[in-house]
Amino acid sequence: MVLVVTNKYQSVTGFFNTLAGKRVGNIFFYPTDKEYFGSLSYIILDKERDLITLVSKTQNTNMIWNGTTTINNNWGRTPTQIYPIKLKLDLAITADSIRVYPLDTRGQESESTARTYKPFVLYHFMIDLDQTVNGTLWFGIKKYAGPFVLPGVEEAEEIPTETKLMQNYPNPFNSTTVISYKLQSASHVTLKIYDVLGREIAKLVDEYKQAGTYKATFDTRHAELSRSISSGIYFYRLTAGDPSPASEGYVQTRKLTLIR
């Protein structure tokens, strides 16, 4: 893998599947089932427009590689093959929203296929770049700076250094309690309530979330309960699967007490 990072330019070159679960500069790579050689460049400009370039190629055994830089790309008699790819990225940009659009061969944006993204957590955007659909190797970005508060995410919190499940508050509780948790990295999260026999009572969270600090409210009056609930001891469990294929994920269980 070759990595070049300056205050103007960030670039990473390597196998996309090898980069899965890694952050390079302000880009986080998510797992892919592809085995091809590829590169991604994110150019930081002084102007409001940035440019993302995605390139993927079939790997050829004749390519000369010295471990740090490509000395020579010898692709044999057949021409270099460019394959469309679909790549999911967590892009860290100081903005309240961003607009991503494909560019044509002249660098002009395509208004018809432009998409606007809001952050999953403050200054973190989950974007999908699909070369197959857009038919281009280049994508432009326009960012719109300003404060943005995402419901359920604590704005003052920075990206947590660990994944952690907090004790609910209040506890004991009468009908409603709040459960907070922190995610060190983006992952699929579940937060469920169980009785003392291990039977599921309610599912509070079951979705993909970005890194950040979150709150979930357990309201026994309005929750979609799978079983009747009365006074007593219950348990809540958080599971968070790390994007890295090598990770076993995070699981933690805590106790809460309901008093009618």
Contacts in CASP RR format, 6 or more apart in sequence:
PFRMAT RR
TARGET T0000
AUTHOR 0000-0000-0000
METHOD contacts of the structure
MODEL  1
MVLVVTNKYQSVTGFFNTLAGKRVGNIFFYPTDKEYFGSLSYIILDKERD
LITLVSKTQNTNMIWNGTTTINNNWGRTPTQIYPIKLKLDLAITADSIRV
YPLDTRGQESESTARTYKPFVLYHFMIDLDQTVNGTLWFGIKKYAGPFVL
PGVEEAEEIPTETKLMQNYPNPFNSTTVISYKLQSASHVTLKIYDVLGRE
IAKLVDEYKQAGTYKATFDTRHAELSRSISSGIYFYRLTAGDPSPASEGY
VQTRKLTLIR
1 12 0 8 1.000
1 13 0 8 1.000
1 14 0 8 1.000
1 15 0 8 1.000
1 18 0 8 1.000
1 19 0 8 1.000
2 11 0 8 1.000
2 12 0 8 1.000
2 13 0 8 1.000
2 14 0 8 1.000
2 68 0 8 1.000
2 69 0 8 1.000
2 70 0 8 1.000
3 11 0 8 1.000
3 12 0 8 1.000
3 13 0 8 1.000
3 24 0 8 1.000
4 10 0 8 1.000
4 11 0 8 1.000
5 11 0 8 1.000
5 24 0 8 1.000
5 25 0 8 1.000
7 44 0 8 1.000
8 43 0 8 1.000
8 44 0 8 1.000
9 41 0 8 1.000
9 43 0 8 1.000
9 44 0 8 1.000
10 24 0 8 1.000
10 25 0 8 1.000
10 26 0 8 1.000
10 27 0 8 1.000
10 41 0 8 1.000
10 42 0 8 1.000
10 43 0 8 1.000
10 44 0 8 1.000
11 39 0 8 1.000
11 40 0 8 1.000
11 41 0 8 1.000
11 42 0 8 1.000
12 19 0 8 1.000
12 24 0 8 1.000
12 27 0 8 1.000
12 39 0 8 1.000
12 40 0 8 1.000
12 41 0 8 1.000
13 38 0 8 1.000
13 39 0 8 1.000
13 70 0 8 1.000
14 37 0 8 1.000
14 38 0 8 1.000
14 39 0 8 1.000
15 35 0 8 1.000
15 36 0 8 1.000
15 37 0 8 1.000
15 38 0 8 1.000
16 29 0 8 1.000
16 32 0 8 1.000
16 34 0 8 1.000
16 36 0 8 1.000
16 38 0 8 1.000
16 56 0 8 1.000
16 85 0 8 1.000
16 87 0 8 1.000
17 31 0 8 1.000
17 32 0 8 1.000
17 33 0 8 1.000
17 34 0 8 1.000
17 35 0 8 1.000
19 29 0 8 1.000
20 29 0 8 1.000
20 30 0 8 1.000
20 31 0 8 1.000
20 32 0 8 1.000
20 243 0 8 1.000
20 244 0 8 1.000
20 245 0 8 1.000
21 28 0 8 1.000
21 29 0 8 1.000
21 30 0 8 1.000
21 31 0 8 1.000
21 185 0 8 1.000
21 242 0 8 1.000
21 243 0 8 1.000
21 244 0 8 1.000
22 28 0 8 1.000
22 29 0 8 1.000
23 29 0 8 1.000
23 90 0 8 1.000
25 92 0 8 1.000
26 42 0 8 1.000
26 91 0 8 1.000
26 92 0 8 1.000
26 93 0 8 1.000
27 40 0 8 1.000
27 42 0 8 1.000
27 89 0 8 1.000
27 90 0 8 1.000
27 91 0 8 1.000
27 92 0 8 1.000
28 89 0 8 1.000
28 90 0 8 1.000
28 91 0 8 1.000
28 92 0 8 1.000
28 185 0 8 1.000
28 186 0 8 1.000
28 243 0 8 1.000
29 87 0 8 1.000
29 89 0 8 1.000
30 87 0 8 1.000
30 88 0 8 1.000
30 89 0 8 1.000
30 90 0 8 1.000
30 186 0 8 1.000
30 243 0 8 1.000
31 243 0 8 1.000
31 244 0 8 1.000
31 245 0 8 1.000
32 85 0 8 1.000
32 87 0 8 1.000
34 56 0 8 1.000
34 85 0 8 1.000
36 56 0 8 1.000
36 57 0 8 1.000
36 58 0 8 1.000
36 59 0 8 1.000
36 83 0 8 1.000
36 85 0 8 1.000
37 56 0 8 1.000
37 57 0 8 1.000
37 58 0 8 1.000
37 59 0 8 1.000
38 55 0 8 1.000
38 56 0 8 1.000
38 57 0 8 1.000
39 53 0 8 1.000
39 54 0 8 1.000
39 55 0 8 1.000
39 56 0 8 1.000
40 52 0 8 1.000
40 53 0 8 1.000
40 54 0 8 1.000
40 55 0 8 1.000
40 87 0 8 1.000
41 51 0 8 1.000
41 52 0 8 1.000
41 53 0 8 1.000
42 50 0 8 1.000
42 51 0 8 1.000
42 52 0 8 1.000
42 91 0 8 1.000
43 50 0 8 1.000
43 51 0 8 1.000
43 53 0 8 1.000
44 50 0 8 1.000
45 51 0 8 1.000
48 142 0 8 1.000
48 143 0 8 1.000
49 140 0 8 1.000
49 141 0 8 1.000
49 142 0 8 1.000
50 140 0 8 1.000
50 141 0 8 1.000
50 143 0 8 1.000
51 103 0 8 1.000
51 138 0 8 1.000
51 139 0 8 1.000
51 140 0 8 1.000
51 141 0 8 1.000
52 100 0 8 1.000
52 129 0 8 1.000
52 138 0 8 1.000
52 139 0 8 1.000
52 140 0 8 1.000
52 141 0 8 1.000
53 137 0 8 1.000
53 138 0 8 1.000
53 139 0 8 1.000
54 85 0 8 1.000
54 87 0 8 1.000
54 129 0 8 1.000
54 131 0 8 1.000
54 137 0 8 1.000
54 139 0 8 1.000
55 82 0 8 1.000
55 137 0 8 1.000
56 82 0 8 1.000
56 83 0 8 1.000
56 84 0 8 1.000
56 85 0 8 1.000
57 80 0 8 1.000
57 81 0 8 1.000
57 82 0 8 1.000
57 83 0 8 1.000
58 81 0 8 1.000
58 83 0 8 1.000
60 74 0 8 1.000
60 75 0 8 1.000
60 76 0 8 1.000
62 74 0 8 1.000
62 75 0 8 1.000
62 76 0 8 1.000
63 70 0 8 1.000
63 72 0 8 1.000
63 73 0 8 1.000
63 74 0 8 1.000
63 75 0 8 1.000
64 70 0 8 1.000
64 71 0 8 1.000
64 72 0 8 1.000
64 73 0 8 1.000
64 74 0 8 1.000
65 71 0 8 1.000
73 80 0 8 1.000
82 137 0 8 1.000
84 130 0 8 1.000
84 131 0 8 1.000
84 132 0 8 1.000
84 135 0 8 1.000
85 130 0 8 1.000
85 131 0 8 1.000
85 132 0 8 1.000
86 128 0 8 1.000
86 129 0 8 1.000
86 130 0 8 1.000
86 131 0 8 1.000
86 132 0 8 1.000
86 133 0 8 1.000
87 128 0 8 1.000
87 129 0 8 1.000
88 126 0 8 1.000
88 127 0 8 1.000
88 128 0 8 1.000
89 126 0 8 1.000
89 127 0 8 1.000
89 129 0 8 1.000
90 124 0 8 1.000
90 125 0 8 1.000
90 126 0 8 1.000
90 186 0 8 1.000
90 210 0 8 1.000
91 98 0 8 1.000
91 124 0 8 1.000
91 125 0 8 1.000
91 126 0 8 1.000
91 127 0 8 1.000
91 141 0 8 1.000
92 123 0 8 1.000
92 124 0 8 1.000
92 125 0 8 1.000
93 123 0 8 1.000
93 125 0 8 1.000
93 141 0 8 1.000
93 143 0 8 1.000
94 123 0 8 1.000
94 143 0 8 1.000
94 145 0 8 1.000
95 119 0 8 1.000
95 123 0 8 1.000
95 143 0 8 1.000
95 144 0 8 1.000
95 145 0 8 1.000
95 146 0 8 1.000
95 148 0 8 1.000
96 118 0 8 1.000
96 119 0 8 1.000
96 144 0 8 1.000
96 145 0 8 1.000
96 146 0 8 1.000
96 147 0 8 1.000
96 148 0 8 1.000
97 116 0 8 1.000
97 117 0 8 1.000
97 118 0 8 1.000
97 119 0 8 1.000
97 143 0 8 1.000
97 144 0 8 1.000
97 148 0 8 1.000
98 116 0 8 1.000
98 117 0 8 1.000
98 125 0 8 1.000
98 127 0 8 1.000
98 141 0 8 1.000
98 142 0 8 1.000
98 143 0 8 1.000
98 144 0 8 1.000
99 114 0 8 1.000
99 115 0 8 1.000
99 116 0 8 1.000
99 117 0 8 1.000
99 141 0 8 1.000
99 142 0 8 1.000
99 143 0 8 1.000
99 144 0 8 1.000
100 114 0 8 1.000
100 115 0 8 1.000
100 117 0 8 1.000
100 127 0 8 1.000
100 129 0 8 1.000
100 139 0 8 1.000
100 140 0 8 1.000
100 141 0 8 1.000
101 109 0 8 1.000
101 110 0 8 1.000
101 111 0 8 1.000
101 113 0 8 1.000
101 114 0 8 1.000
101 115 0 8 1.000
101 139 0 8 1.000
101 140 0 8 1.000
101 142 0 8 1.000
102 109 0 8 1.000
102 110 0 8 1.000
102 113 0 8 1.000
102 134 0 8 1.000
102 135 0 8 1.000
102 136 0 8 1.000
102 138 0 8 1.000
102 139 0 8 1.000
102 140 0 8 1.000
103 109 0 8 1.000
103 110 0 8 1.000
103 136 0 8 1.000
103 138 0 8 1.000
103 139 0 8 1.000
103 140 0 8 1.000
104 110 0 8 1.000
104 136 0 8 1.000
107 138 0 8 1.000
109 140 0 8 1.000
110 134 0 8 1.000
113 133 0 8 1.000
113 134 0 8 1.000
115 127 0 8 1.000
117 125 0 8 1.000
117 126 0 8 1.000
117 127 0 8 1.000
118 125 0 8 1.000
118 148 0 8 1.000
118 150 0 8 1.000
119 125 0 8 1.000
119 148 0 8 1.000
119 150 0 8 1.000
119 210 0 8 1.000
120 126 0 8 1.000
120 150 0 8 1.000
120 186 0 8 1.000
120 209 0 8 1.000
120 210 0 8 1.000
121 150 0 8 1.000
121 153 0 8 1.000
121 159 0 8 1.000
121 209 0 8 1.000
121 210 0 8 1.000
121 211 0 8 1.000
121 212 0 8 1.000
122 148 0 8 1.000
122 150 0 8 1.000
122 153 0 8 1.000
122 155 0 8 1.000
124 159 0 8 1.000
124 186 0 8 1.000
124 210 0 8 1.000
124 211 0 8 1.000
126 186 0 8 1.000
126 208 0 8 1.000
126 210 0 8 1.000
129 139 0 8 1.000
131 137 0 8 1.000
147 155 0 8 1.000
149 155 0 8 1.000
152 214 0 8 1.000
152 215 0 8 1.000
153 212 0 8 1.000
153 213 0 8 1.000
153 214 0 8 1.000
154 212 0 8 1.000
154 213 0 8 1.000
154 214 0 8 1.000
154 215 0 8 1.000
157 182 0 8 1.000
157 212 0 8 1.000
157 213 0 8 1.000
159 184 0 8 1.000
159 211 0 8 1.000
159 212 0 8 1.000
160 182 0 8 1.000
160 183 0 8 1.000
160 184 0 8 1.000
160 211 0 8 1.000
160 212 0 8 1.000
160 213 0 8 1.000
161 184 0 8 1.000
162 182 0 8 1.000
162 184 0 8 1.000
163 181 0 8 1.000
163 182 0 8 1.000
163 183 0 8 1.000
163 184 0 8 1.000
163 185 0 8 1.000
163 240 0 8 1.000
163 250 0 8 1.000
164 181 0 8 1.000
164 182 0 8 1.000
164 252 0 8 1.000
165 179 0 8 1.000
165 181 0 8 1.000
165 236 0 8 1.000
165 238 0 8 1.000
165 252 0 8 1.000
165 253 0 8 1.000
165 254 0 8 1.000
166 179 0 8 1.000
166 180 0 8 1.000
166 181 0 8 1.000
166 182 0 8 1.000
167 254 0 8 1.000
168 177 0 8 1.000
168 178 0 8 1.000
168 179 0 8 1.000
168 218 0 8 1.000
168 236 0 8 1.000
168 254 0 8 1.000
168 256 0 8 1.000
169 177 0 8 1.000
169 178 0 8 1.000
169 180 0 8 1.000
170 177 0 8 1.000
171 177 0 8 1.000
171 256 0 8 1.000
171 257 0 8 1.000
172 256 0 8 1.000
172 257 0 8 1.000
172 258 0 8 1.000
172 259 0 8 1.000
173 256 0 8 1.000
173 257 0 8 1.000
173 258 0 8 1.000
173 259 0 8 1.000
174 258 0 8 1.000
174 259 0 8 1.000
174 260 0 8 1.000
175 219 0 8 1.000
175 220 0 8 1.000
175 221 0 8 1.000
176 217 0 8 1.000
176 218 0 8 1.000
176 219 0 8 1.000
176 220 0 8 1.000
176 221 0 8 1.000
177 217 0 8 1.000
177 218 0 8 1.000
177 256 0 8 1.000
178 215 0 8 1.000
178 216 0 8 1.000
178 217 0 8 1.000
178 218 0 8 1.000
179 191 0 8 1.000
179 204 0 8 1.000
179 215 0 8 1.000
179 216 0 8 1.000
179 217 0 8 1.000
179 218 0 8 1.000
179 236 0 8 1.000
180 213 0 8 1.000
180 214 0 8 1.000
180 215 0 8 1.000
180 216 0 8 1.000
181 189 0 8 1.000
181 191 0 8 1.000
181 213 0 8 1.000
181 214 0 8 1.000
181 216 0 8 1.000
181 238 0 8 1.000
182 212 0 8 1.000
182 213 0 8 1.000
182 214 0 8 1.000
183 189 0 8 1.000
183 209 0 8 1.000
183 210 0 8 1.000
183 211 0 8 1.000
183 212 0 8 1.000
183 213 0 8 1.000
183 214 0 8 1.000
183 240 0 8 1.000
184 211 0 8 1.000
185 211 0 8 1.000
185 242 0 8 1.000
185 243 0 8 1.000
186 208 0 8 1.000
186 209 0 8 1.000
186 210 0 8 1.000
186 211 0 8 1.000
186 243 0 8 1.000
187 208 0 8 1.000
187 209 0 8 1.000
187 240 0 8 1.000
187 241 0 8 1.000
187 242 0 8 1.000
187 243 0 8 1.000
187 249 0 8 1.000
187 250 0 8 1.000
188 207 0 8 1.000
188 208 0 8 1.000
188 209 0 8 1.000
188 240 0 8 1.000
188 241 0 8 1.000
189 205 0 8 1.000
189 206 0 8 1.000
189 207 0 8 1.000
189 208 0 8 1.000
189 209 0 8 1.000
189 238 0 8 1.000
189 239 0 8 1.000
189 240 0 8 1.000
189 241 0 8 1.000
190 203 0 8 1.000
190 205 0 8 1.000
190 206 0 8 1.000
190 237 0 8 1.000
190 238 0 8 1.000
190 239 0 8 1.000
191 203 0 8 1.000
191 204 0 8 1.000
191 205 0 8 1.000
191 206 0 8 1.000
191 216 0 8 1.000
191 236 0 8 1.000
191 237 0 8 1.000
191 238 0 8 1.000
192 200 0 8 1.000
192 201 0 8 1.000
192 202 0 8 1.000
192 203 0 8 1.000
192 204 0 8 1.000
192 236 0 8 1.000
192 237 0 8 1.000
193 200 0 8 1.000
193 201 0 8 1.000
193 202 0 8 1.000
193 203 0 8 1.000
193 204 0 8 1.000
193 218 0 8 1.000
193 234 0 8 1.000
193 235 0 8 1.000
193 236 0 8 1.000
193 256 0 8 1.000
194 200 0 8 1.000
194 201 0 8 1.000
194 234 0 8 1.000
194 235 0 8 1.000
194 236 0 8 1.000
194 237 0 8 1.000
195 201 0 8 1.000
195 227 0 8 1.000
195 229 0 8 1.000
195 234 0 8 1.000
195 235 0 8 1.000
196 233 0 8 1.000
196 234 0 8 1.000
196 235 0 8 1.000
198 235 0 8 1.000
199 226 0 8 1.000
199 227 0 8 1.000
200 226 0 8 1.000
200 227 0 8 1.000
201 225 0 8 1.000
201 226 0 8 1.000
201 227 0 8 1.000
201 229 0 8 1.000
201 234 0 8 1.000
202 218 0 8 1.000
202 223 0 8 1.000
202 224 0 8 1.000
202 225 0 8 1.000
202 226 0 8 1.000
203 224 0 8 1.000
204 216 0 8 1.000
204 217 0 8 1.000
204 218 0 8 1.000
204 223 0 8 1.000
204 236 0 8 1.000
205 214 0 8 1.000
205 216 0 8 1.000
218 236 0 8 1.000
218 256 0 8 1.000
220 229 0 8 1.000
220 258 0 8 1.000
229 258 0 8 1.000
230 258 0 8 1.000
230 260 0 8 1.000
231 258 0 8 1.000
231 259 0 8 1.000
231 260 0 8 1.000
232 257 0 8 1.000
232 258 0 8 1.000
232 259 0 8 1.000
233 255 0 8 1.000
233 256 0 8 1.000
233 257 0 8 1.000
233 258 0 8 1.000
234 255 0 8 1.000
234 256 0 8 1.000
234 257 0 8 1.000
234 258 0 8 1.000
235 253 0 8 1.000
235 254 0 8 1.000
235 255 0 8 1.000
235 256 0 8 1.000
236 253 0 8 1.000
236 254 0 8 1.000
236 256 0 8 1.000
237 251 0 8 1.000
237 252 0 8 1.000
237 253 0 8 1.000
237 254 0 8 1.000
238 250 0 8 1.000
238 251 0 8 1.000
238 252 0 8 1.000
238 253 0 8 1.000
239 249 0 8 1.000
239 250 0 8 1.000
239 251 0 8 1.000
240 249 0 8 1.000
240 250 0 8 1.000
241 247 0 8 1.000
241 249 0 8 1.000
241 250 0 8 1.000
242 249 0 8 1.000
242 250 0 8 1.000
END
